[in-house]
Amino acid sequence: MTVTQQSLDAELALVHQATSRLLQTAAAVDDAEMRARSELPGWSIGHVLTHVARNGESHLRRARGALEGHMVPQYVGGSEGRNAEIEGGASRPAREVLADLRSVCDALAATWAEMTPEAWARRIDFMGGEPRPAATGPTARLVEVEVHHVDLGRGYQPADWLAAGVNGILGYIVAALARRAGDVRGEKASWHLHRTDGEGEWVVRRDTGGSTVSAKHVKADCAVRGPGYALVAWLMGRRTLAAVGLDVVGDTELAATLPGLYPYD
């Protein structure tokens, strides 16, 4: 993967903006609200904010590893360790949750500012997937910050996401879909995804041998059309087709099944 310092600087600026907005929302949450349900099933607002902090810490740990020339695991103890840390921190007082989140975000920004071209090019661990260049980290973090801001249920909506960030987020989500597509098998079916507020068209094809994702304009059993933020919210299972105003041409029932068949982790 080849990226320029200019593109990295632009992505880091987006992470900073999105993080500042998330922290502003989090600062208004009191102790009682911290225990209230979020939009994620089974998670309180405290769970969501603790997860965002621990995810930031995972980026911090991996960035420091890249600077030192070695790969470290995204989460100590894997998924079990990740889940235990979230549960252990979710019930803290609001001031502790916010202070933790602020501290991690500041440390991550400072460490990313120290990254060299060599460090950005080194591969880092992504739990449950293949290692990827450290330069993919800022976009991955932007996804976490923007999407979980919505998950808080405090009024922030997918349409509020930074417009300049949606390009990278949508590309990241489609790439994640493509990485797991080969393991999804079933009756022959196809979906055409079409972004209407910018560039981006893909076709997802499934058969008994697996699935593929290609960036092209072709006819499919159904087509889902709409702005980038709406496609992201739907593909990530945060909103239904109707809730974000996506247009469907063809088999509507088939279209609605896509996020469940290729779930984003």
C-alpha positions in Angstrom: 0.0 0.0 0.0 1.4 3.4 -1.1 0.1 6.5 0.6 1.4 10.1 0.6 2.1 12.1 3.7 -0.4 14.6 2.4 -3.2 12.0 2.3 -2.2 10.7 5.8 -2.2 14.3 7.2 -5.7 14.8 5.7 -6.9 11.6 7.3 -5.4 12.4 10.7 -7.1 15.8 10.6 -10.4 14.1 10.0 -9.8 11.8 13.0 -9.0 14.8 15.1 -12.2 16.6 14.1 -14.4 13.5 14.6 -12.7 12.9 18.0 -13.3 16.4 19.2 -17.0 16.1 18.3 -17.3 12.8 20.1 -15.6 14.2 23.2 -17.9 17.1 23.2 -20.9 14.7 23.3 -19.3 12.5 25.9 -18.6 15.5 28.2 -22.4 16.1 28.5 -23.1 12.6 29.8 -23.7 12.3 33.6 -23.4 9.2 35.8 -27.0 8.1 35.4 -26.9 8.6 31.6 -23.6 6.6 31.4 -25.6 3.6 32.6 -28.4 4.1 30.1 -28.9 1.9 27.1 -27.0 2.9 23.9 -28.2 2.0 20.4 -26.0 -1.2 20.5 -27.9 -4.2 21.9 -26.7 -5.1 25.4 -24.4 -2.1 25.7 -24.8 1.0 27.8 -23.3 4.4 26.9 -20.5 3.5 29.3 -19.8 0.4 27.3 -19.6 2.3 24.0 -17.3 5.0 25.3 -15.1 2.5 27.1 -14.8 0.5 23.8 -13.8 3.6 21.9 -11.1 4.3 24.5 -9.8 0.7 24.4 -9.9 0.7 20.6 -7.8 3.9 20.7 -5.4 2.2 23.0 -5.1 -0.6 20.6 -4.1 1.8 17.9 -1.6 3.5 20.3 0.0 0.2 21.1 0.3 -0.9 17.5 1.6 2.5 16.4 4.3 2.3 19.0 5.1 -1.2 17.9 5.4 0.0 14.3 7.8 2.8 15.4 10.0 0.3 17.2 9.8 -2.2 14.3 7.8 -5.0 15.7 4.2 -6.2 15.5 2.0 -6.4 18.6 -1.5 -7.8 19.0 -4.4 -5.4 18.7 -5.9 -6.5 21.9 -4.1 -8.2 24.8 -5.8 -11.5 25.3 -7.6 -11.3 22.0 -11.4 -10.9 21.9 -11.8 -12.2 25.4 -9.4 -9.7 26.7 -11.1 -6.9 24.7 -14.5 -7.8 26.1 -13.3 -8.1 29.7 -11.8 -4.6 29.5 -15.0 -3.1 28.1 -17.1 -4.8 30.8 -14.7 -3.8 33.5 -14.7 -0.1 32.5 -18.3 0.4 31.5 -19.7 1.1 35.0 -17.2 3.8 36.0 -18.3 7.3 36.9 -18.7 9.6 33.9 -15.7 11.7 34.8 -13.5 8.7 34.8 -14.8 7.4 31.5 -14.3 10.8 29.9 -10.8 11.3 31.4 -9.7 7.9 30.2 -11.0 8.6 26.6 -9.4 12.0 26.5 -6.1 10.7 27.7 -6.0 7.9 25.1 -7.0 10.1 22.3 -4.3 12.7 23.1 -1.6 10.0 23.4 -2.7 8.4 20.1 -2.5 11.8 18.3 0.9 12.4 19.7 2.2 9.0 18.7 0.8 9.2 15.2 2.6 12.6 14.9 5.9 10.8 15.5 5.3 8.1 12.8 7.9 7.9 10.0 7.2 6.8 6.4 8.9 3.5 7.4 6.7 3.0 10.4 3.5 3.8 8.4 4.5 1.2 5.9 5.0 -1.6 8.5 2.2 -4.1 8.9 0.1 -4.1 12.1 -2.2 -6.6 13.6 -6.0 -6.5 13.1 -7.8 -8.9 15.4 -9.6 -11.5 13.3 -7.9 -10.6 10.0 -4.7 -10.3 8.1 -2.1 -7.7 9.1 -2.3 -4.5 7.1 -0.1 -1.4 6.8 -0.1 0.9 9.7 -1.2 3.6 7.3 -4.7 2.1 7.3 -4.9 2.8 11.0 -6.3 6.4 10.8 -9.2 5.4 8.6 -10.0 2.4 10.8 -10.0 4.7 13.8 -12.2 7.2 12.0 -14.8 4.5 11.4 -14.8 3.6 15.1 -15.1 7.2 16.2 -17.9 8.3 13.8 -20.0 5.1 14.0 -19.8 4.7 17.7 -20.7 8.4 18.1 -24.0 7.5 16.5 -24.3 4.4 18.7 -24.4 6.6 21.8 -28.0 7.6 20.8 -27.4 11.2 21.8 -28.7 12.8 18.5 -25.6 12.4 16.3 -26.7 10.8 13.0 -25.0 9.2 10.0 -25.9 12.3 8.0 -23.7 14.3 10.5 -20.5 12.4 9.7 -17.7 14.5 8.3 -18.4 14.7 4.5 -14.7 14.5 3.7 -14.4 11.4 5.8 -17.2 9.4 4.2 -15.0 8.6 1.1 -12.5 6.7 3.2 -15.0 5.1 5.5 -17.1 3.7 2.7 -14.0 2.4 1.0 -12.9 0.8 4.2 -16.3 -0.9 4.8 -16.5 -2.3 1.3 -12.9 -3.6 1.6 -13.9 -5.3 4.8 -16.9 -6.8 3.1 -14.6 -8.1 0.3 -12.2 -9.7 2.7 -14.9 -11.9 4.2 -16.9 -12.5 1.0 -15.1 -15.7 0.0 -16.5 -17.5 3.0 -20.1 -16.6 2.2 -21.8 -19.2 0.1 -25.4 -19.8 -1.0 -27.8 -19.6 -3.9 -26.8 -17.5 -6.8 -27.6 -13.8 -6.1 -26.1 -10.4 -6.8 -26.3 -6.9 -5.3 -25.3 -3.6 -7.0 -24.2 -0.8 -4.7 -24.2 2.7 -6.1 -23.1 5.8 -4.3 -25.1 8.8 -5.6 -23.2 11.7 -4.0 -19.7 10.7 -5.2 -17.7 8.0 -6.9 -18.3 4.4 -6.0 -20.1 1.4 -7.6 -19.7 -2.2 -6.6 -21.3 -5.5 -7.4 -21.5 -8.3 -4.8 -22.0 -11.8 -6.3 -22.7 -14.9 -4.4 -22.9 -18.6 -5.4 -22.3 -22.0 -3.9 -18.5 -21.5 -4.2 -18.4 -18.2 -2.3 -18.8 -14.5 -3.0 -16.9 -11.8 -4.8 -16.9 -8.0 -4.7 -16.0 -6.0 -7.7 -15.8 -2.2 -8.4 -17.9 -1.9 -11.5 -21.3 -1.0 -12.9 -23.2 -4.1 -14.0 -26.8 -5.3 -13.7 -27.6 -7.3 -10.6 -30.7 -8.9 -9.0 -31.1 -5.7 -7.0 -29.5 -2.3 -6.8 -29.2 -0.1 -3.7 -28.6 3.6 -4.4 -28.0 6.5 -2.1 -25.4 8.8 -0.5 -22.2 7.4 0.9 -23.1 7.9 4.6 -26.4 6.0 4.1 -24.7 3.1 2.4 -22.2 2.9 5.3 -24.9 3.1 8.0 -26.9 0.3 6.2 -23.9 -2.0 5.5 -22.8 -1.7 9.1 -26.3 -2.7 10.3 -26.9 0.7 12.0 -29.9 1.6 9.9 -32.4 0.0 7.7 -32.7 0.8 4.0 -35.8 2.9 4.6 -34.4 4.7 7.7 -31.6 6.3 5.6 -33.6 6.8 2.5 -31.8 4.3 0.2 -33.5 3.5 -3.1 -33.8 -0.1 -4.1 -34.3 -1.3 -7.7 -35.3 -4.9 -8.2 -35.6 -7.5 -5.5 -36.3 -5.5 -2.3 -36.3 -8.5 0.0 -33.0 -9.7 -1.3 -31.5 -6.2 -1.0 -32.3 -6.1 2.7 -30.4 -9.3 3.4 -27.0 -8.0 2.5 -25.8 -6.6 5.8 -26.8 -9.8 7.7 -25.1 -12.1 5.2 -21.8 -10.1 5.3 -21.8 -8.6 8.8 -19.2 -6.0 9.8 -17.2 -6.9 12.9 
